[in-house]
Amino acid sequence: MNFFNVYPRWPIEPLRALGCKIYDKEGKEYLDFYGGHAVISIGHSHSEYVERLTNQLRQIGFYSNAVQISLQEEYAEKLGKASGYPDYSVFMVNSGAEANENALKLASFYNNRKKMVAFRHSFHGRTASAVRVTDIPKYWTANNMDLETIFLPWNDIEAVRETLKAQDISSVIIEGIQGIGGIIVPDTHFLQQLQQACNETDTVLILDEIQSGYGRTGKFFAHQYAGIRPDIITIAKGMGNGFPVSGMLIAPKFTAVHGQLGTTFGGNHLACTAAIAVLDVMEKEKLVENAAKTGSYLMEELKKLPPIKEVRGRGLMIGVEMHEPIKSMRDKLLFEQHIFTGATGTHVFRLLPPLCVTREIADEFLQRFKKVI
Ligand SMILES: Cc1ncc(COP(=O)(O)O)c(C=O)c1O
C-alpha cells in the first residue's frame, strides 16, 4: 500500500530531536525554527515530558470518557491558572480543526443560528465547518457549500457591525494572529470593538489561538494584548508538544448538555499527561516570558537587516517578508545552513521556533540567515 501523496516533502528524515535541534539519518544537525508547524513548545523530547508520558503509559494509556479521569480536572485547573481563565471550562479533542468544529457547533447550539463570519485570508482547518470559515476556496468541496459563511475584510469594524446587525449570525471566528494568512496582527482597537459588537448582538466570538496561543506570542494568548475575553478560545499545536491534543476554553455563559458534544479519544490519560507536562514545564522554565524576550530580540535584530521588506508578529510568531520570492533562500537555509523554517505565500518566512529557544540559538540563526538573504 502507498501513503496517500498529498504533501510536498523535504528529502530529509529526522530520526532524533532534542530542544531546538533535529538530527537526520546521517546524523546531520538542523536548527528547528519551524517547530513542525508551531507544535513544538517546550522543546523536542524534553526529559520531564518523556518521563511523564512513559510512566503514564505504564499505568494506563487510554480509557474513554465513560469513566472518571481525574487528570482532566488536574489539567483544567492548571490551564485555568496559566491562561488567566479560571472561570472557563475546557473541552478536549484531538486536532485544531476538530477544536474549531466543536466551537462553531457549540455557538450554534447556544444561539440556534447558522451563519458564520470569518475574515479574509483566514485558516481554521480542514473539517466541514472549519474549512468553510477558511478563506481558501480550493479547499472547499461541494458538500461544504451549504454551510453559510461571510468573509469580511480584516480590521474593518464597520463591515462587522453591518453584518451582525440583523442578529442572525451564530459566530464570528478570528485568529489571534493570522498564521497561514501571513503573520498578520489584528489591531487592538478592532478586537475590542469586535467583542463589543458580538456582545450587543448575542453573536458568539471564537478566538482561534491554535497557532498564536499557548505562550507563543509572549502572552498566554495573543488576544490578551487587546484585553478582551472571547466566548470560546480554541487551542491545539503547542498544547501537547507533539502529542495530538486540542481543545476549547468555554465561557461560563454556556451550559454543558450531555450528548451535545463528544469524542472517543479526547481528554484521554496520555493526552492529559502530555498537556499537564507542557504547562508544568512552561511554568518552571518561564517559557512565556522567554517567548516575549527572545522573540523581541529576534525581531529587533531581523529589522536591522537591509534586504528585508517587513518583520511582523509577536514573540516567537514572526513573519519576515522579503522583496523577492523566498523559495531559493529557503532551500539554501535548509540544505546549506541546516535550518528548518516555515513559509507563507511566496514572499514570507514564518519563524515558529520552540518557546525554549535561547539567545545563543537565536544568534546562531541570525548569523546563518544573513548568509542566504
Ligand atoms: C490558526 C489555525 N487554526 C486551525 C488549524 C488546524 O489545525 P489542525 O491541522 O491540527 O487541524 C491550524 C493549523 O495550521 C491553524 O494554524
PDBQT file of the ligand as one rigid body, heavy atoms in Angstrom, charges set to zero:
ROOT
HETATM    1  C1  LIG A 401      -4.955  29.051  13.146  1.00  0.00    +0.000 C 
HETATM    2  C2  LIG A 401      -5.163  27.591  12.852  1.00  0.00    +0.000 A 
HETATM    3  N1  LIG A 401      -6.364  27.041  13.087  1.00  0.00    +0.000 NA
HETATM    4  C3  LIG A 401      -6.594  25.740  12.851  1.00  0.00    +0.000 A 
HETATM    5  C4  LIG A 401      -5.610  24.906  12.355  1.00  0.00    +0.000 A 
HETATM    6  C5  LIG A 401      -5.912  23.465  12.079  1.00  0.00    +0.000 C 
HETATM    7  O1  LIG A 401      -5.231  22.627  12.936  1.00  0.00    +0.000 OA
HETATM    8  P1  LIG A 401      -5.076  21.064  12.599  1.00  0.00    +0.000 P 
HETATM    9  O2  LIG A 401      -4.151  20.958  11.435  1.00  0.00    +0.000 OA
HETATM   10  O3  LIG A 401      -4.493  20.474  13.856  1.00  0.00    +0.000 OA
HETATM   11  O4  LIG A 401      -6.431  20.532  12.317  1.00  0.00    +0.000 OA
HETATM   12  C6  LIG A 401      -4.337  25.447  12.091  1.00  0.00    +0.000 A 
HETATM   13  C7  LIG A 401      -3.262  24.601  11.529  1.00  0.00    +0.000 C 
HETATM   14  O5  LIG A 401      -2.292  25.041  10.992  1.00  0.00    +0.000 OA
HETATM   15  C8  LIG A 401      -4.110  26.827  12.343  1.00  0.00    +0.000 A 
HETATM   16  O6  LIG A 401      -2.930  27.394  12.095  1.00  0.00    +0.000 OA
ENDROOT
TORSDOF 0
